[in-house]
Amino acid sequence: MSNLCNSWLIIIISLISQLHLNTVVASENGLSFSLKVFGEGYKGYNSEDEGEDGSSSFGGAWSGKNETSGTGFESAEGQQVAFSGVYQYGDYYTGLNVQLGESYRFEKNAPDQVTQAGTTEVSNDKITRTELDIIFGYYLNEYVSLFFDIKRISNTWTSNHYHQEFTGLGFGVTALWPIINSLTLYGSTGFILSGEIKANDQKVGKGQGAALDIGLMYAINPRHRLMLGHKDSYYIYKFDTGDEQTHRMNALYLGYSYAFSLD
C-alpha cells in the first residue's frame, strides 16, 4: 500500500459507505461529514485476458478494454480518498462527494485516447482520476431512500495532459438491514442511463454506467460510525468515431463518519 494511503489510514480508523448513506440519526435537521479510503481492488478471473502461462486475471482498482484496438488494461497502482458532506432535513437530504487521490499507473496497455480526429493507443502511462457527485434524495422510510445524482468523472493522462470528462445524471436506491445491536448491513445501487463525454473540452461521445455498493456499518453511537464495504462500478463509453471502451472500478474500503444535529 502506498505512502498516501498509509498516511490516511493512520488518521482514519475506517471508511464510510456511499455518500447518501451518511444520514443524521434521529435528527430532522442535521449534518454529517465523512472520509473514506479505497484500496487497489482485487484479483479475479477474466477469460478475455489470458497470460502467457494460460492463467487469467481481472482486477486492479481500474480495469477494462479498448474494444476497437482490442487491448485490455488494468491498473498496477492507484488508490483514492473521498470527502463528503450531507445535509438532511426531515425525509430529504442533499450532499456533495469529492473522490481523488494518486494517479493510476498502467504498466502495459492503458485506456486509448479518443478525440474527434481519431484514436491514439497508449501504454506505460499514469492517469489522474477525480469524481464529483451532487446528491439529492428522499427517504421512503427509515430503511429505504431514492436519490438523484449529478456525476462528473475527470481523467488526465500524465504523458501528454490529454483530458477527458464524463458527465451524467443518475438515479438509484439505498437500503439498510439491521442485523444485531449496532451492526447494520447496507446496500446501494445507482444507474446513469446517458452521459456526455468530452476530450480536451470537445464533445466526443456518450456513455452510461452502473454502480453497486454493499457493506457493514457499525454505529458506535448516533454520531460516530465505522464501515467496511466494497464498491463496484462499470461504465461503457461510445465515441462518435465508432470507438468503444469499457471501464470497471472496484475496491474495498474502510471509513469513518461523524454526524450531528442542528436542532
Rosetta blueprint (number, residue, H / E / L):
1 M L
2 S L
3 N H
4 L H
5 C H
6 N H
7 S H
8 W H
9 L H
10 I H
11 I H
12 I L
13 I L
14 S L
15 L E
16 I L
17 S L
18 Q L
19 L H
20 H H
21 L H
22 N L
23 T L
24 V L
25 V L
26 A L
27 S L
28 E L
29 N E
30 G E
31 L E
32 S E
33 F E
34 S E
35 L E
36 K E
37 V E
38 F E
39 G L
40 E L
41 G L
42 Y L
43 K L
44 G E
45 Y L
46 N L
47 S L
48 E L
49 D L
50 E E
51 G L
52 E L
53 D L
54 G L
55 S L
56 S E
57 S L
58 F E
59 G L
60 G L
61 A L
62 W E
63 S E
64 G E
65 K E
66 N E
67 E L
68 T L
69 S L
70 G L
71 T E
72 G E
73 F E
74 E E
75 S L
76 A L
77 E E
78 G L
79 Q L
80 Q E
81 V E
82 A E
83 F E
84 S E
85 G E
86 V E
87 Y E
88 Q E
89 Y E
90 G L
91 D L
92 Y E
93 Y E
94 T E
95 G E
96 L E
97 N E
98 V E
99 Q E
100 L E
101 G E
102 E L
103 S L
104 Y E
105 R E
106 F E
107 E E
108 K E
109 N E
110 A E
111 P E
112 D E
113 Q E
114 V E
115 T E
116 Q L
117 A L
118 G E
119 T E
120 T E
121 E E
122 V E
123 S E
124 N E
125 D E
126 K E
127 I E
128 T E
129 R E
130 T E
131 E E
132 L E
133 D E
134 I E
135 I E
136 F E
137 G E
138 Y E
139 Y E
140 L L
141 N L
142 E L
143 Y L
144 V E
145 S E
146 L E
147 F E
148 F E
149 D E
150 I E
151 K E
152 R E
153 I E
154 S E
155 N E
156 T E
157 W E
158 T L
159 S L
160 N L
161 H L
162 Y L
163 H E
164 Q E
165 E E
166 F E
167 T E
168 G E
169 L E
170 G E
171 F E
172 G E
173 V E
174 T E
175 A E
176 L E
177 W E
178 P E
179 I E
180 I E
181 N L
182 S L
183 L E
184 T E
185 L E
186 Y E
187 G E
188 S E
189 T E
190 G E
191 F E
192 I E
193 L E
194 S E
195 G E
196 E E
197 I E
198 K E
199 A E
200 N L
201 D L
202 Q E
203 K E
204 V E
205 G E
206 K E
207 G E
208 Q E
209 G E
210 A E
211 A E
212 L E
213 D E
214 I E
215 G E
216 L E
217 M E
218 Y E
219 A E
220 I L
221 N L
222 P L
223 R L
224 H E
225 R E
226 L E
227 M E
228 L E
229 G E
230 H E
231 K E
232 D E
233 S E
234 Y E
235 Y E
236 I E
237 Y E
238 K E
239 F E
240 D L
241 T L
242 G L
243 D L
244 E E
245 Q E
246 T E
247 H E
248 R E
249 M E
250 N E
251 A E
252 L E
253 Y E
254 L E
255 G E
256 Y E
257 S E
258 Y E
259 A E
260 F E
261 S E
262 L L
263 D L
